[in-house]
């Protein structure tokens, strides 16, 4: 990589880790940057997933205090489900031809961008839809597990806006406050990223020199974003990511 490409990847990685912690959808910043330096779409996708792993680790460290309130049994159960779903999604990606992935990725990027655009509305709905703390029927646990399995399969295949999907799922099926759920989402995102890291490192077209630049940047961004998330308004960041995602999708549709 030349100096300009190096700088682009580093900045995109830092922003990706930060935005993932604050608003979700940060991978939609690093992914187009990787396309911009010339990576094919499938290689950019797997490299994006691997490079974002340190960012999720930084998030978990940043949310350490909130994680102490998580029920251990639920954390373990959802982590196992997420790991299995992520492995299935990663395997699906690696068995998809590059040509087929090129056809589906514009729609995935657009979906992720639109999902981010409606994130605020989802949060409003989930505040009213969550069950009271005194009543957590078993049905909600089953629905939560099934929904998380589907979300993690999506995350193993294409991780764009996965955090938004996870947070909405958790909020609809539990009575916890959103700050606590954001911490849980960070752990499950780390589980998803760890599985994809292992699978793609062994079998995927990862561009390791790019990872060497982006990964430390996402780590720093993830930690800083987790600290900023306690007080920073996310609107400007979220709509910036939405704009980038929709623009990238439009470009991919036309190419």
Buried (B, 14 or more C-beta within 10 A) or exposed (E): BEEEBBEBBBBBBBBBBBBBBBBBBBBBBBBBBBBBBEBBBBBBBBBBBBBBBBBBBBBBBBBEEBBEEBEEEBBEBBBEBBBBBBBBBBBBBBEBEEEEBBEEBBEBBBBBBBBBBEBBEBBEBBEEEBBEEEEBEEEBBEBBBEBBBBBBBBBBBBBBBBBBBBBBBBBBBBBBBBEBBBBBBBBBBBBBBBBBBBBBBEBBBBBEEBBEBBBBBBBBBBBBBBBBBEEBEBEEBBBBBBEBBBEBBBEBEEE
